[in-house]
Amino acid sequence: MSVARCSDVSVTGNIFTDNSDCSLLIISDADGTSVSKITVSGNTLVAPANQVPLMAVGYTTPVSEGYPEDIVITGNNFNASGTDIDCFRLYCGKRITFADNILTNEGVTALANMVELDRKSVV
């Protein structure tokens, strides 16, 4: 699911499974259209087929792509067990809240992070 070019959106009570890519992606648009005031709560995200994070916020190029603002991610269940992927990756954003989530990644054979903050992250 992609949440882009919008504000005042709530993503609540969903189960994301059998995805090819990111289960949930919150991004601004290439033309700089922002995304803001997004709440993500009470969801279950299960490892996607490809080697990408379960959930990501922002792009690696916030100067040209813009950045998400006022994002609240709380009370979700991230399950990346058996994969070498990150549960959550923050590429960029302002006023991001990540709290009270359950992150599981059992059986990892390589370096994978529960939460990855990109070097360009603005929190």
C-alpha positions as CSV (number, residue, x, y, z in Angstrom):
1,M,0.0,0.0,0.0
2,S,1.3,3.4,-0.9
3,V,0.2,6.5,1.0
4,A,1.3,9.5,-1.1
5,R,0.2,13.1,-1.9
6,C,-2.4,13.2,0.9
7,S,-3.0,14.4,4.5
8,D,-5.2,13.4,7.4
9,V,-5.2,9.7,6.6
10,S,-5.5,6.8,9.0
11,V,-4.4,3.2,8.1
12,T,-5.8,1.0,10.8
13,G,-6.6,-2.6,11.5
14,N,-5.2,-4.2,8.3
15,I,-3.2,-7.3,7.6
16,F,-0.5,-6.9,4.9
17,T,0.8,-10.3,3.7
18,D,2.1,-11.9,0.5
19,N,3.3,-8.6,-0.9
20,S,6.0,-8.4,-3.6
21,D,7.5,-5.1,-2.2
22,C,7.0,-2.9,0.9
23,S,3.8,-3.7,2.7
24,L,3.3,0.0,3.5
25,L,5.1,3.0,2.0
26,I,4.5,6.6,3.0
27,I,6.1,9.0,0.5
28,S,5.9,12.5,-0.9
29,D,5.7,12.9,-4.6
30,A,8.5,13.6,-7.1
31,D,6.9,17.0,-7.8
32,G,7.3,17.9,-4.1
33,T,3.7,17.3,-3.1
34,S,3.9,16.5,0.6
35,V,2.3,13.8,2.7
36,S,1.4,14.7,6.3
37,K,-0.7,13.8,9.3
38,I,-0.7,10.1,8.7
39,T,-1.6,7.6,11.4
40,V,-0.7,3.9,11.1
41,S,-2.0,1.8,14.0
42,G,-3.2,-1.7,14.8
43,N,-1.9,-3.3,11.6
44,T,0.0,-6.6,11.0
45,L,2.8,-6.5,8.4
46,V,4.3,-9.8,7.3
47,A,7.6,-10.2,5.3
48,P,7.3,-9.4,1.6
49,A,8.6,-11.6,-1.2
50,N,11.4,-9.3,-2.1
51,Q,14.3,-8.0,0.1
52,V,12.7,-4.7,1.0
53,P,11.6,-3.4,4.4
54,L,8.1,-4.2,5.7
55,M,7.4,-0.5,6.0
56,A,9.3,2.6,4.8
57,V,8.8,6.3,5.2
58,G,10.2,8.9,2.7
59,Y,12.7,8.7,-0.1
60,T,16.5,8.8,-0.1
61,T,16.4,12.2,-1.9
62,P,14.3,14.6,0.3
63,V,15.7,17.7,-1.3
64,S,14.1,16.9,-4.6
65,E,11.3,14.5,-3.5
66,G,10.1,16.3,-0.4
67,Y,9.6,14.6,3.0
68,P,6.7,13.2,5.0
69,E,5.6,15.2,8.1
70,D,3.7,14.4,11.3
71,I,3.6,10.6,10.9
72,V,2.4,8.4,13.8
73,I,3.2,4.7,13.7
74,T,2.0,2.9,16.8
75,G,0.6,-0.4,18.0
76,N,1.5,-2.4,14.9
77,N,2.9,-5.9,14.6
78,F,5.9,-6.2,12.2
79,N,6.9,-9.8,11.5
80,A,10.0,-10.3,9.2
81,S,10.9,-13.7,10.6
82,G,13.0,-15.9,8.4
83,T,14.2,-13.0,6.2
84,D,17.2,-10.7,6.2
85,I,15.1,-7.5,5.9
86,D,14.5,-4.5,8.1
87,C,11.1,-4.3,9.8
88,F,11.0,-0.5,9.4
89,R,13.1,2.0,7.5
90,L,13.0,5.8,7.8
91,Y,14.6,7.4,4.8
92,C,13.5,11.0,5.7
93,G,10.7,12.8,7.5
94,K,9.9,15.4,10.1
95,R,8.0,14.8,13.4
96,I,7.9,11.0,13.1
97,T,6.6,9.0,16.0
98,F,7.4,5.3,16.2
99,A,6.1,3.8,19.4
100,D,4.6,0.7,21.1
101,N,5.1,-1.5,18.0
102,I,6.0,-5.3,18.2
103,L,8.9,-6.2,15.9
104,T,9.8,-9.8,15.2
105,N,12.6,-11.1,13.1
106,E,13.6,-14.7,14.1
107,G,15.9,-16.9,12.2
108,V,17.9,-14.1,10.5
109,T,21.1,-15.3,8.9
110,A,22.6,-12.0,7.9
111,L,22.7,-8.4,9.2
112,A,19.1,-7.0,9.4
113,N,17.8,-4.2,11.6
114,M,14.6,-4.0,13.3
115,V,14.5,-0.2,12.7
116,E,16.9,1.4,10.2
117,L,17.4,5.2,10.1
118,D,18.9,6.3,6.9
119,R,21.9,8.6,7.2
120,K,19.7,11.4,5.7
121,S,16.9,10.9,8.2
122,V,15.4,14.0,9.8
123,V,13.3,13.0,12.8
